[in-house]
Amino acid sequence: MIQIHRRHFGVLIPSTNTTVEIEYTRHLPATLQFHVGRCGKGSGTPFTPSLDDDVMRQSKLLGDARVEAVALAQTSASLFDDGYDAKVEAWMSQNAGVPGMTSARAIGQAIRAFGAKRIGIVTPYSTQVIENAKRYYETKYGLQVVGMEGFGATDAYAISKLDASTAFEALCRVDTPKIEILVVPGGNFPTMPWIAEWERVFGKPVITTNQAALWGVLGIMNLNDPMPGLGRLLEQMPR
């Protein structure tokens, strides 16, 4: 019998997210296993941060599974509080006993790893939240948001049902020659099967929440083997 040596990481998602588990199950290699913790939210919008107590408790439970890293796949959570990334990553690390990373930070670090400065953003976010995203990436990472478009979503379940054509048409409207990288935030927005095709069409990297969160934890785990078909970020593994 052949034994597969698996490496393990944890991912925290909002309780309404129905996309992360599907994308990771379909696209991760057999040698990489993820474990999920679900976190409630204190309001009815899909973009507000997860409950602090849930983040801490679920991180502790993921630590019991002996994961090597924990990612929070909820980019919008980082856009309401300038200190959110540091605070939540500390909670994840203290409770799980391993390093933690938010997907918002992973996206910023991924853009920097490519050496890019000018980005375009396409996302299900409401107008307020996408404006927050613009401010976040410009102030924290010194980037320039050249173009952006949000779909004004107010329901998490609707976000999970958006198809690739919705994002593609928005990317077509936003993209210009000045943009070096296209960013598609939203952990409940299905994107991973389409990243490589979008990159072929637009001729530049495309970074999404679930892709960047995966890249971030792989970096923590010192795993840099290319993952073909999931975009340049996971194919080239820039650091």
C-alpha positions as a Python dict, from the first residue, in 0.01 Angstrom:
ca = {
    (1, 'M'): (0, 0, 0),
    (2, 'I'): (134, 344, -97),
    (3, 'Q'): (125, 599, 182),
    (4, 'I'): (80, 965, 96),
    (5, 'H'): (258, 1209, 325),
    (6, 'R'): (13, 1495, 370),
    (7, 'R'): (81, 1845, 496),
    (8, 'H'): (-202, 2019, 679),
    (9, 'F'): (-322, 2378, 707),
    (10, 'G'): (-631, 2545, 847),
    (11, 'V'): (-860, 2803, 692),
    (12, 'L'): (-1118, 3017, 871),
    (13, 'I'): (-1425, 3116, 670),
    (14, 'P'): (-1749, 3299, 743),
    (15, 'S'): (-2033, 3060, 824),
    (16, 'T'): (-2210, 3171, 504),
    (17, 'N'): (-1917, 3078, 277),
    (18, 'T'): (-1992, 2783, 50),
    (19, 'T'): (-1707, 2831, -199),
    (20, 'V'): (-1371, 2783, -24),
    (21, 'E'): (-1427, 2417, 55),
    (22, 'I'): (-1537, 2343, -302),
    (23, 'E'): (-1241, 2522, -462),
    (24, 'Y'): (-978, 2371, -234),
    (25, 'T'): (-1124, 2021, -255),
    (26, 'R'): (-1119, 2032, -635),
    (27, 'H'): (-781, 2195, -687),
    (28, 'L'): (-543, 2097, -405),
    (29, 'P'): (-301, 1808, -463),
    (30, 'A'): (-341, 1487, -265),
    (31, 'T'): (-35, 1577, -57),
    (32, 'L'): (-200, 1892, 83),
    (33, 'Q'): (-497, 1876, 321),
    (34, 'F'): (-699, 2171, 446),
    (35, 'H'): (-923, 2186, 755),
    (36, 'V'): (-1198, 2445, 795),
    (37, 'G'): (-1326, 2646, 1089),
    (38, 'R'): (-1651, 2837, 1042),
    (39, 'C'): (-1709, 3174, 1207),
    (40, 'G'): (-2034, 3362, 1263),
    (41, 'K'): (-2084, 3732, 1194),
    (42, 'G'): (-2256, 3993, 1404),
    (43, 'S'): (-2462, 4155, 1128),
    (44, 'G'): (-2652, 4067, 814),
    (45, 'T'): (-2403, 4201, 558),
    (46, 'P'): (-2161, 3962, 386),
    (47, 'F'): (-1861, 4191, 442),
    (48, 'T'): (-1841, 4259, 815),
    (49, 'P'): (-1569, 4079, 1014),
    (50, 'S'): (-1626, 3742, 1174),
    (51, 'L'): (-1700, 3733, 1545),
    (52, 'D'): (-1379, 3769, 1746),
    (53, 'D'): (-1468, 3484, 1984),
    (54, 'D'): (-1530, 3252, 1690),
    (55, 'V'): (-1195, 3338, 1532),
    (56, 'M'): (-1017, 3252, 1855),
    (57, 'R'): (-1216, 2936, 1929),
    (58, 'Q'): (-1197, 2797, 1575),
    (59, 'S'): (-825, 2871, 1561),
    (60, 'K'): (-780, 2670, 1881),
    (61, 'L'): (-973, 2378, 1732),
    (62, 'L'): (-766, 2392, 1413),
    (63, 'G'): (-458, 2381, 1630),
    (64, 'D'): (-590, 2053, 1774),
    (65, 'A'): (-570, 1916, 1418),
    (66, 'R'): (-197, 1999, 1417),
    (67, 'V'): (-213, 2228, 1118),
    (68, 'E'): (104, 2414, 1020),
    (69, 'A'): (-61, 2748, 938),
    (70, 'V'): (-402, 2915, 945),
    (71, 'A'): (-548, 3156, 688),
    (72, 'L'): (-855, 3376, 723),
    (73, 'A'): (-1027, 3368, 382),
    (74, 'Q'): (-1236, 3682, 432),
    (75, 'T'): (-1064, 3974, 262),
    (76, 'S'): (-1335, 4228, 338),
    (77, 'A'): (-1288, 4178, 713),
    (78, 'S'): (-953, 4358, 696),
    (79, 'L'): (-1097, 4668, 530),
    (80, 'F'): (-1285, 4817, 826),
    (81, 'D'): (-1005, 4850, 1082),
    (82, 'D'): (-643, 4947, 1008),
    (83, 'G'): (-519, 4720, 1285),
    (84, 'Y'): (-733, 4420, 1196),
    (85, 'D'): (-467, 4212, 1020),
    (86, 'A'): (-217, 4230, 1306),
    (87, 'K'): (-484, 4169, 1570),
    (88, 'V'): (-647, 3869, 1404),
    (89, 'E'): (-323, 3711, 1293),
    (90, 'A'): (-204, 3731, 1654),
    (91, 'W'): (-525, 3562, 1772),
    (92, 'M'): (-492, 3286, 1514),
    (93, 'S'): (-129, 3227, 1603),
    (94, 'Q'): (-179, 3234, 1980),
    (95, 'N'): (-475, 2995, 1971),
    (96, 'A'): (-365, 2758, 1696),
    (97, 'G'): (1, 2761, 1798),
    (98, 'V'): (111, 2824, 1438),
    (99, 'P'): (144, 3134, 1216),
    (100, 'G'): (-173, 3295, 1081),
    (101, 'M'): (-238, 3519, 783),
    (102, 'T'): (-538, 3712, 654),
    (103, 'S'): (-624, 3684, 286),
    (104, 'A'): (-614, 4064, 256),
    (105, 'R'): (-250, 4063, 363),
    (106, 'A'): (-177, 3764, 139),
    (107, 'I'): (-311, 3956, -162),
    (108, 'G'): (-96, 4258, -77),
    (109, 'Q'): (215, 4045, -34),
    (110, 'A'): (143, 3857, -356),
    (111, 'I'): (121, 4183, -552),
    (112, 'R'): (452, 4293, -401),
    (113, 'A'): (608, 3954, -485),
    (114, 'F'): (536, 4027, -851),
    (115, 'G'): (694, 4371, -813),
    (116, 'A'): (375, 4543, -932),
    (117, 'K'): (244, 4885, -832),
    (118, 'R'): (-70, 4948, -1040),
    (119, 'I'): (-372, 4725, -993),
    (120, 'G'): (-735, 4695, -1098),
    (121, 'I'): (-998, 4553, -863),
    (122, 'V'): (-1315, 4363, -959),
    (123, 'T'): (-1523, 4229, -672),
    (124, 'P'): (-1875, 4155, -547),
    (125, 'Y'): (-1824, 4428, -284),
    (126, 'S'): (-2060, 4719, -230),
    (127, 'T'): (-1946, 5071, -320),
    (128, 'Q'): (-1838, 5146, 37),
    (129, 'V'): (-1640, 4825, 73),
    (130, 'I'): (-1457, 4858, -258),
    (131, 'E'): (-1362, 5213, -162),
    (132, 'N'): (-1226, 5067, 161),
    (133, 'A'): (-1029, 4814, -45),
    (134, 'K'): (-880, 5094, -252),
    (135, 'R'): (-770, 5280, 59),
    (136, 'Y'): (-635, 4961, 222),
    (137, 'Y'): (-409, 4864, -67),
    (138, 'E'): (-295, 5216, -140),
    (139, 'T'): (-208, 5307, 220),
    (140, 'K'): (-76, 4972, 344),
    (141, 'Y'): (107, 4853, 33),
    (142, 'G'): (183, 5171, -158),
    (143, 'L'): (-17, 5055, -459),
    (144, 'Q'): (-215, 5258, -708),
    (145, 'V'): (-569, 5138, -781),
    (146, 'V'): (-607, 5241, -1145),
    (147, 'G'): (-957, 5099, -1195),
    (148, 'M'): (-1220, 4920, -992),
    (149, 'E'): (-1572, 4783, -1015),
    (150, 'G'): (-1798, 4626, -753),
    (151, 'F'): (-2121, 4435, -804),
    (152, 'G'): (-2297, 4588, -502),
    (153, 'A'): (-2371, 4250, -346),
    (154, 'T'): (-2563, 4251, -18),
    (155, 'D'): (-2619, 3877, 18),
    (156, 'A'): (-2345, 3618, 72),
    (157, 'Y'): (-2546, 3342, -92),
    (158, 'A'): (-2589, 3548, -407),
    (159, 'I'): (-2211, 3597, -427),
    (160, 'S'): (-2152, 3222, -433),
    (161, 'K'): (-2386, 3190, -733),
    (162, 'L'): (-2210, 3450, -949),
    (163, 'D'): (-2057, 3292, -1257),
    (164, 'A'): (-1731, 3354, -1439),
    (165, 'S'): (-1893, 3572, -1706),
    (166, 'T'): (-1988, 3831, -1442),
    (167, 'A'): (-1626, 3876, -1339),
    (168, 'F'): (-1492, 3852, -1695),
    (169, 'E'): (-1717, 4127, -1826),
    (170, 'A'): (-1618, 4351, -1535),
    (171, 'L'): (-1249, 4274, -1590),
    (172, 'C'): (-1290, 4377, -1953),
    (173, 'R'): (-1438, 4711, -1845),
    (174, 'V'): (-1173, 4777, -1580),
    (175, 'D'): (-856, 4660, -1754),
    (176, 'T'): (-622, 4914, -1915),
    (177, 'P'): (-258, 4890, -2032),
    (178, 'K'): (-152, 5076, -1715),
    (179, 'I'): (-277, 4796, -1488),
    (180, 'E'): (-9, 4540, -1402),
    (181, 'I'): (-223, 4300, -1196),
    (182, 'L'): (-597, 4237, -1175),
    (183, 'V'): (-729, 4159, -827),
    (184, 'V'): (-1059, 3978, -764),
    (185, 'P'): (-1124, 3976, -386),
    (186, 'G'): (-1405, 3774, -230),
    (187, 'G'): (-1366, 3435, -62),
    (188, 'N'): (-1722, 3332, -149),
    (189, 'F'): (-1681, 3439, -513),
    (190, 'P'): (-1594, 3132, -728),
    (191, 'T'): (-1279, 3217, -926),
    (192, 'M'): (-1008, 2951, -914),
    (193, 'P'): (-1115, 2750, -1222),
    (194, 'W'): (-1102, 3066, -1434),
    (195, 'I'): (-783, 3242, -1326),
    (196, 'A'): (-557, 3085, -1589),
    (197, 'E'): (-800, 3170, -1870),
    (198, 'W'): (-839, 3528, -1749),
    (199, 'E'): (-461, 3563, -1744),
    (200, 'R'): (-437, 3430, -2098),
    (201, 'V'): (-693, 3685, -2219),
    (202, 'F'): (-555, 3989, -2033),
    (203, 'G'): (-187, 3899, -2047),
    (204, 'K'): (-119, 3976, -1679),
    (205, 'P'): (-147, 3806, -1340),
    (206, 'V'): (-487, 3772, -1175),
    (207, 'I'): (-496, 3738, -796),
    (208, 'T'): (-804, 3620, -605),
    (209, 'T'): (-881, 3571, -237),
    (210, 'N'): (-876, 3191, -217),
    (211, 'Q'): (-575, 3164, -447),
    (212, 'A'): (-377, 3422, -246),
    (213, 'A'): (-473, 3269, 91),
    (214, 'L'): (-343, 2934, -35),
    (215, 'W'): (-22, 3096, -162),
    (216, 'G'): (22, 3265, 175),
    (217, 'V'): (-5, 2950, 386),
    (218, 'L'): (218, 2757, 145),
    (219, 'G'): (482, 3022, 201),
    (220, 'I'): (452, 2982, 577),
    (221, 'M'): (486, 2604, 531),
    (222, 'N'): (791, 2647, 302),
    (223, 'L'): (610, 2468, 19),
    (224, 'N'): (696, 2620, -317),
    (225, 'D'): (613, 2343, -563),
    (226, 'P'): (423, 2488, -861),
    (227, 'M'): (50, 2424, -886),
    (228, 'P'): (-33, 2438, -1259),
    (229, 'G'): (-362, 2572, -1387),
    (230, 'L'): (-434, 2806, -1097),
    (231, 'G'): (-270, 3122, -1226),
    (232, 'R'): (81, 3263, -1225),
    (233, 'L'): (82, 3316, -849),
    (234, 'L'): (61, 2942, -779),
    (235, 'E'): (247, 2836, -1092),
    (236, 'Q'): (548, 3063, -1040),
    (237, 'M'): (537, 3089, -658),
    (238, 'P'): (704, 3432, -638),
    (239, 'R'): (836, 3526, -293),
}
